[in-house]
Amino acid sequence: MKENIPENANEHCPGAGSEEAGKASACDGCPNQSACASGLGRQVDPDIESIRNRLSGVRHILLVLSEVFLIITVNFVLQVALLDVDICGPSLARMLGVQDEAVHESADGWSKVFIDDNLSVMSIAFLLQEKNDAVIWRGPRKNQMIKKFLMDVDWGELDYLIIDTPPGTSDEHISIVQYVQQTGSLDGAILVTTPQEVSLQDVRKEVNFCRKTGINIIGVVENMSSFVCPCCFAITPLFPKTTGGAEIMCKKMSLHLMATLPLDPRMAACVDSGEDFLGENADSPLAKAYFSFDHLLHHRRRSHVRQLDISSVTMGTKLRRVVITGIGIVSPFGVGKKVLFENLVANNYALQFDSKLKAVLGRVPETESESSLNLSEWKAAGQMRRVSRGSMLAMVAAEEAIQDSGLQKSDFAEMGVDVGMGIADLELIVEAGNLIKDGKPHKVTPYFVPRILTNMPAGNISIRYDLDSYGMRGPSLSSSTACATGLNAIGDASTFISMGRVERMIAGATESCVNPIAVVGFQRLRALSSSKSCPFDSKRDGFGLSEGAGLVILESLDSATKRGAKIYAEINGYGVANDAFHLTATSEDGIGAALSMKRSIDEAGFDLSSITYVNAHATSTPVGDSAEARAIASLFPGVAVSSIKGHIGHTLGAAGAIEAAVVAMCIKEGIIIGNVNLENTDITSDIRLLMKAETWSSGRKALVNSFGFGGPHATLCMSEYLES
């Protein structure tokens, strides 16, 4: 940028901070020539370094020239802050329902006002004593106030800082650009217009301003392009496009027209009353236009759009496509993905009644059959006393997943691990407690602590594959969110890859607590069935407690295609939520499930109608299954739904990982698994409960749900891998 261009400067001003200031031929006749020639304009503003430090945690800064309300509805699923420096009329605070807030100071500076967990705002309106007060700051005072917002607000860690500026090219634009561009974080500007020529003239000036100052123009949005009747949704012209509107202007000036937004009077009414326009009027053409605009920005962000210059971003935004290239499973049907999938397709079930514990349980078989768990290798190596059974199941699943993926030892160095476990080795804890109680603490195994840590499955996998100096030396993570653990692990790992933090991950979860302690604990909660696990059936009375492990190999698409790996499915979106309702019960309205599903769809950028299958968490509990069905129907009426917990029971923390792996195989094979033990249902919600496996020939887009005690809800959105 040419530094410090005065508002009344000549056409080709070199900038007051330039060595040519006041001396170049372009300066002849300029009213600022004498002042510029004095050299005062070349003095470095000492506050720039303070601004740079304040904005050091902000990854991207966007300017919006003119109206701003269109972008505050965009769901970035990121940390976003809005700065309203429109001194001509700061309106963001009113539109967001926080016009009565004031600036609060802390030891770290001025505090932002939070609208939501990931959306905050700072506005000049917060400095006004009355909301209808006029802003009469001018000249140096105005510039100093803008500088103060940048320098004194505690912006913290942000993915995007979006700055609302007034129409035209006023002092606010010059000040903002002067201060922000020197920090190196300004990505560009979005220009907003209406079809009227008077508005287009302002935008042409803004284009000229951006090009003179070196600001990247991301695109143009035409607001109020038409009128939406609030009664019949008929769309009619609002303003005459005497010069062709934004479309013709963009063609002539080589600009990208990002969206045309109609005017719906209900938007203004919702803003005035503090209601959610998009939530209440999702069928409005304006709402649909917003969603399309959201999808466009999401697509641009995921596709390394050069205009935003985000190719080097390593945090905060989905940049890379993520695919599943390997699967490893241990289940009550045995060891291996093949034995599980074949039994699911055949609608078999693996649970057995334990007469001693009076519960239906799903143990991993340890017989002589080929698919049974063989621990002889572990016993011979003395591993049985060093690691928990959960860790062993995880390592067995990891072995299959790695072999299935075709990864070589040299691929491990840039590989991370995210393997979770919900419950520690309860029997070992009781055993150690009894030894201590009996005065024999010296007999407590020295491996006690490592065996009960829930991150040890991840650690053991990393260490096990430290072969020939090729260890898994990427991130080592471990989720523990009760029954949502496995899906959280896969979702978090896929996010790490998409953000560019790691090239590939092995992710999932394991669980092994089919023992009297856990059984009695769940029985006291009245969570277990004494007959059968039958999701969505009218006689459901609880789940069957099971053990198992599910791990998948996740890779960036570039990595997978470069080495010619087979691809099971693509992970498109990941949504998380909490129903904030009860420690062990789910909210009957299904709000947590609805939120996590909607958020995963938002991140994927898919239409709700494109989802053709939902793998339900459904654990065969009366309230839980009904609440989830209600949530699914509210978003995807008539969609196919099934749960595999009737087949293999509830593997607790491992459930989501196993089910995500199964859905990936379903997508690859074109088959949807049905429900087992479903004879009569009392579910009245509009969903299609599958009675058996069926062909899935096209439109293979699915959701996988996992929910846990304490309220965590997770949803993974997956689809068939397509090159485009």
N, C-alpha and C positions, 0 to 999 in steps of 0.2 A: 504493500500500500504506500502511496505517496503520503508522507507524514504531514499532518496538520494543515489540511486544505481549508482555508477560510470559506465561509458560506458565500461571500460576495467576490470570490476569486475569479480570475479570467478562465477562459475555456481550457487552456492547456497548462494550468498552474503546476509547477514542479513540486509544490508542497512547501510549507513554511519551514519544515525541518531539513529540506534539501540544501546541499552546498550551492545550488543554482538559485536559491530563493532570493528574489529581488534583483537578480542579475540577468536571468534568461530573457530572451526576446519576448517570450509569452507574458512576462511581467510588466511590459511597457503599458502604462496607463492604468494599471491596477491600483485601487485605493490603498492597498496594503503594501505597496512596493517598498516604501521607506522602512516600514517596520520589519519587513522580512529581510531586507538588506542588512539590518543591524546585527543579525545573527542570533537574536533572542529566541527565535523559533527553533533553533537547533539544540537548545538546551534540553537535556534529558529530564523528563518528568520523574522526580524521585518516587512518586506513588506507583509507577508502573510495576516496579518489583513487588510491591505489596499486593497489587491486584493479581499479578502472576502467581504469587504464593497462595492467595485466597482461592484461585481457580485451578490450583494444581490437581485437585481431586475430581475435576469436571472433565469428562472424556470428550464430549461433543457440545458445541454451542451452535444453536440455530437462531437466526433472526427471522421474525415474521413481520413483514412490512404491511400494515393496515390491520384488518380485523384478525383476531386471534382465536375466536371461539371454536373454529373448526378443528384445531389441533389438540385442544385440551381433552377431547374425547377419544383420541387415538390411544389404543391400549398397547404401549410399548412393552409391557411386562418388565419394565426397567425402573430405575430410580430417576424420576423426572422432576425438575423444578421449573417454575414459571416466574419470570421477572417482568413486571409491568412497569415500563418507564414511559408510557404514553401520557406525558404531562398535559396534552390537550384534553384528555378525558380518560383517566384510568378506570377501566370497567371490569377488569378480571375479578377483582374482589367481590363485586356485586354478583357477577355471573356464577361465581363459585360459592356464594352464600356466606362469605366471610368478611363482608364489608364492615362489620362492627369490631373486627380485630384491630389491635394496635401493635406497634413494633415493641418487642420484648428484648431486652438486652441480657446477655449472660457473659460469663468470663471469656467465652469464645467469640463474642460479637453479637450482632443482631440475629435473632432466631427466625427461621422461616415458619410460616403457618402451614400446618399439614392438613391436606384435604383427605388424603388416604395414606395407607402405609407407604406407597411409592410415589405419591404426588404431593408436592408442596408449592407454595407461592409466596412471593414477596412483591408488594405493590406500593406505589407512591400513595395510594388511597389510605394506607395504614398510618400515614403521617398527618392526615387531615383530621381536624377536631370534629368536624361534622361531615357526613357523607356527601352533602350537597355543596360543600365549600368549593369555590373555584381555586384552581391552581394558578397562581400569578407569578411563579418564579420565572425569571428571565436571565439571559446571559450567563455570567460566571457562576451565579448561584445555582442555576439549573444544571450546568455542567458539573459543578461540585457535588450536587446531590446525586447525579448519575454515578459519578466516581465513588461516592460513599456507598452506594448499593453494591457495587462490585468489590469494594475494598473492605467493607465492614460486616457484610452479611456472612454468617457461618454457613457456607454452601456445602461443606462436607464432601462426601463421596457421591458423585452423580454420574449417571450415564448420559443424561441430556440436560442442558440448561437452555430453555427456550425463552427468548427475549421478545416481548411484544413492543413494537414501536408504532408510532402514529403513521397515517398515510403521508405520502410525499417524501421530501428529503429535508427534514428540519434539523435543528441543532442536535436533537436526540440521536439521530442516525450518525451524525458526524462524531459525536462524543463516544457513543458506544463502539463504533468501528475503530476509532482512534485508540481506545483503551483495550478493547478485547483482541483486536487483530495482533497486537504486539505480544499477546500471550501465546499465540500459535494454536489456539483451540477453536477458532471460528470455522465451522464446516461450510456454511453458506446461508443463503436466504431463501425463504418462500414468499413470493409476492402474491397478494390477494387483491382482486379487483371485482367490479361488477360489470355488466354488459354496457353500461353507459359510457359515452365518449369522455365525459368529464372525469370519470374514474380511470379510464384507460390512459388519459393524459398523465395523471399522477404516476401510474405504473411505468409509463415510458420514461419518466424522469427517474424513477427508482432504478430501472434497468440501467440507465445512463450512469447513475450514481454508483451502482454496484460494479459496473465495468470500469469506471474511472478509478475506483478504490480497490480493485482487485478482489471483490467479493464473488464467490461462486454462486450462481443463481441455480438453485435446485429445481425450481419449477414455479408455475403460476396456477393459482386456483381462482376460478370464477365463482363468486358468491352471488346469491340472488339471481341466478341465471333464468329462473322461471318461478311461477307461483303454484303452490300445492293447495288445492282446496281441502280444508280440514274435514270436510264431510264425505266427499266421494273420491278424494285423492286425484282428481283430474288435474292435469298439469297444463298451465297456459302461460304465454309470455308475460313477463312483468315489465321489463323495460325494452323499448325498441333498440335493436342492435344496428344503429345507423351506420356504423363503420365495421360491422361484422363481429363485434364482441371480442372476447379474449382469444377465441380460436384463430381469427384472422391475424390479430396482433402477434400471437405466438408464432404463426407461420412466417410472418414478415421479419420478425426479430430473432428467429431461430431459437425459440424457447420451448420448453416442455410444458404442455397444458396437463396438469396432474389430475384435475377434477373440476366438474361443474356442479355446483350445489344449489338446489332449488330453495325457495323460501317457504317454510311451513310456519304459519302463525303460532302453532302450538309450541314451537321452540321458544319463542319469546315468553309465552305464558309459563312454560316450565322453568325458564330462567328466573322469572319474577317470583315464582312460588317455591323455588328451590327443589323442584322435582327432577327426576332423571328422565330426560326426553327420550334417549335411546332405549331405555328399559321399558318405558311406558308406551312407546310408539314405534316399535321395531318394524312395523309394516309400512311406515311412512316412506315415500320416495326419498325424502331427505335423510332418514336414518339409513336406508340402503346405500345412499351415496356416501355417507360417512363411513359405513363399513367397507365399501369398495376403496375409499381413500386410505383407510387403515390398512387394508390388504396390500394396496400399492406400496405404501411406505414400508410395510413388513417385507414385501418381496424385494424392494430395493435394498433393504438392509441385509437380507440374506444372500444377495447376489453380487456382493463386492461392487456396488454402484460407484463408479469413478467420481461422479459429481460430489458425493459425500466424502470421498477420500478416506474410507474407513478400512482399507485393505490391511492396514497394520494394527487394527484394534485387536486386543487380546482379552478384553473383558467386557461384560455387560450387554452384549448383543449377539443374537443368533446369526453367525456368519457362514458356517459350513454345514453342509448336509451330513447327517449321521446315519449309518446303516448297521444292521446286525449281520455278522459274517460267521458266527460260530455259536453253538448251543451245547450246553452240558446239563444234564438233569439226573438227580437221584430222587425217586419217589416211592410211595408204597407199592407201586407195581414193579420196582426194581431199579437197576442202574441203567441209564441210557435214555436218550430222547426217543429212540425208536420204539422201545417197549411201552413207554408212556403214551405216545401218540396213537399207536395201533390200538391200545386198549380204550383210549378215549373215543376214537372213531367207532369202535365196536360197542360203545355204551356199557362197558364193564365197570365194575367198582371194586376197590381194593381193601375196603374197610372190614374189620372183623370185630366181633363182640368179645370183650374181655370179661369173663364171668367173675374174676376176682375183683376187678376194679369197677365192674358194672358200668362199662362205657364202651362205645364204639371207637376203635382206635385204628390208626394207619401206621404200622411200622414198616421200615424198609426191610424186605426179606433177606435173610442170611442163610439160605439153603444151598444145595449143590447145583442149582440151575444156573445157566449161563448168565442170566440177567440179574442174579442175586449179588448182594454186596459181599465182597471177599476181602476180609481184613487180615488174612494170613501175612501179607507183605508188611502190614503195619505192626503186627505182633512180633514178627521176626526182627524188625528194625528197632524194637523197643519204643515205638512212637505212641503206643496206646496210653502210656503213663504221662506223656509229655503234652498231648493235645486233647482237647475235648472231642466228643463225638461229632458235635456240630462242625468243628474245623475239619475233621476227617471227611465228612460228607461234602463239604465245600471243596476240598482238594480233589476228591474223586470227580465231582462235576467239572472242576476247572480242567482236569486232564482231558475229559471228553471235549469240552468247548474249544480248547487250544488245538487239539488234533482235528476237530471238525473245521476249524477256520483255516487250517493250512499255514498258520504262522510259523516262522522259523525262529531259532534262538536269537538270531541277530535282530529280530523285530521287537524283542522284549525291552531293550534299553529305553525306548520312548513309550513304554506302555505303563498305564496306571491301573490301580486296583480300587474298587469300591464295593466291598462285600460286607453286608450287614448281618446282624443276628439280634433277635428280639429279646431272648431270655438266656441268662447264663446257665452254667452247669449246676443245676439245683442240687442234684444228688451229691456232688463233690462238696458243695457248701455245707450240706447237712452232715456229711461224713466228717469233715474237718471240725465242725462245731461239736460233734459228739466226742471226737478225740480230745479236744481241748477241755470239754466238760469232764471227761474221765481222767484228766491229769496226764494226758499223753500228747502234748503239743509237738514233741519231737518226732512223732509219727506222721504229722501232716506233711504231705508231699511238697517238696520245694517248687513243684510246678503248679501249686495251688492258684496263685495269682494269675500267671499267664493263661491257665485253663479257664478261668472265669471271666476274663476280659472279653467283651463282645467285639472288639476290633481284631482279635487274634485270628479269625478266619482269613481276614484280609492280609494280615502280617504273614501268616503261614504260607499263603499262596505266593506272595512276593518272594519269600525266602526260598521256597521249594524250587522255584525256577531260576535260581541264581546259578546257572550252568555255564561253565567256561567263561566266567566273568560277565555273562549276559543276565543281569537281574532285571526284575520289573522295577525300574527306578523312577517311574513317573509318580503321580500323586498316589498316596496310600490313604484311603478314606474308609469310613465305616458308618453307615447309617444305623440308627436304632430308633424307629418310630412305631414300635409295636407291630401290628399286622400290616402296616404300610411300608415296612422297612425295605423289602425287596424292590418295590416299584420306585421308592424314593432313591434307592441306590442307582438304579438304571437311569432314572430321569436326571439325577445330579451328574452322573458320569457323562451322559449324552450332552448335557449343557457344557461341561468342561471341554469336550471335544469341539462342539460347535463354536465355542468362544476362542478356540485356538490355543488353549492351555496345554493340550496333550493330543497326540495323534490317534491313540487307541486306548481302550480301557477294557478290563474284564470286570463285569459288574453283576450284581445280583444279591442273593442272600441265602442263608442256611438256617436251619432250626432243628434241634433234637431235644425235645423235652417230653417225650412220651414216657413218663415215669409216674409213680404214685403221687409224688409231691405236686407236680403240675396238674395231674388229673383231679386230685382232691381240691386243689385251689380253684380250678375252673368249675368243678361241680358245686362248690360253695357259692359261686356266682350264678349258678343255674344256667350255665352257658353250653353244657355238653348234652348230647342226645344219648339216650340209653337204647335206642332202636336203630335209627339210620340217619344219615345226612341226606336231606332232600330239599335243596333250595327251591323256593317258590311254591312248594307243595302245601296244601292246607293243613297237613299234619306235622309240619316242621316244628321241632321243639329244641333245637340246638345243633351244634356241629360235632363232627367226629374229629378228635385231636390226632394230628399226624406229624410225621417228621419228613424232612427232605431238604433238597438244595436245588437251586436253579441259577445258572450263570450264563451270561451271554458275552460274546466278544463284540464290542462296539468300535467302529472305525469311522474316520472321516471318509466321505465318498471318494475323495482323491486317493487316499491310501488304499482303499479296497479295490478300486478300478485299476490302479497302477500295478498291483500285484495279481490282478485277475481273479480275485476272490469271488466265491458265490455269495449272493446277497439274499438273505431271507426276507427282509423288509426294511423299510426306512422309518426312522423315528421323526415325526413331524412336529409334535408339540408335547408339552409337559405342563400339567396344571396341578397346583397344590392349594389346599385350603384347610380351614379348621371350622367345625360347626360350633365350637365354643359352647357346648351344651352340657355334657356330663362326662364323668371319668370313664364309664364303661358302656354307656348307652348312646345310641345315635339319635339325633333330632328327628322326630317323626315326619317333619316336612321335607327332609332330605336336602336341606340347604347346603351342607358341606359337600355332598356329592354333586349337586347342581353347579356349585362354584368351581370345583376342581375340573369338572368336565368342560364347562364353558371356557375356562382359562386355557385348557389344553387346545381346544378348538381355535381360540383366538390366536394362540401362538402359532398354530399350524397354518392359519389363514384359510381354513376350509369353511365351506358353507355347512350349516347344521344338517341340511338335507342330504349331504354327500356321505354321511356316516351310515354304513350298512350293517354294522354288527357292534354290539357292546358285550365285552366279557365282564360280567358283573362280579363284584366282590361277594355278593350273596352267600352268607355263611350258614344258611338254614335256620336263622332265628326269626321269630314272628315279626318283631318290629323292624329289624334291620333290612330284611328282604323287601318289605312293603315300602319303606322309606326310599330305598334305592330305586325301586321300580317307579315310584312316583317322580323322582328326580329325572330318571331317564326319559320317561314319557313327556315330561315338561319341555324337554329339548329336542327329542327325536321320536315323535309319535310314530308307532307302528314298527319300530326298528327291531331286528332280530336280537334276542338276548339269551345268554346261557351262562351257567357257572359250572366249573369243573370240581367244585367242592363236594358235590354228590359222588363223584368218582373216586377222589383221593382224600377227601376230608380237608381239614383246615391246617395247613402247615405253618400257620402264624406268620412270623417274619419272612419266611421264604415264599409265602403264597403269591405275592405280586410278581416276584421274579419268575417263578415257575409258570404262572399264567401268561406273562408277557412273552416268554419263550414259546409257549404253546400257540399263542395268537400269531407269532411270527411264522411258525410252521404252518398254521392254517392259511395265512396269506400266501406263503410259498406254494402250498399244495392245492389251494383253491377249495378248501373244505372248512365248514364251520362245525364245531363240536356242539352236540345237543345236551340237554339236561338229562340226568339219570334220576330215577326214583321220583319222577314228577308224574303223579297220577291224577290228582285233582288240585286245582289252584284256587286260591281265594284272592289272587291279585286282580284288581279291577282296572289298574292303570293301562293305558294304551301302549302296550309293548307286545311283541310276538315272541312268546316263549317257545324255544325249539324243543321238540320231543326227542329228536335224534339228529345225528350228523346229516348235513346236507351240502350240496355243491355250492360253491361260492365262485361263480364264473367271472364276474366283473365288478367294478366299483369296490375293490377290496380296500376299504378304509375302515379302521376299527378303533375302539377305545378299550383300554384295560383299566379297571377300577381297583383300588385297594384302600381300605380304611382301617383305622386302628383305635385302640383304647387311648383316651386322652383327646380325641377329636381329630387327629391328622387324616386328611383325605388327599389322595394322589390319583392322578389320571394320566395315562400315557396314550398319545394319539399316534397310530402307526398306519402305514399303507404299503401297498405294493410298490416296489422300486420301479420308477420310470425315469428314463434318461433326462427328459425335459422337466 
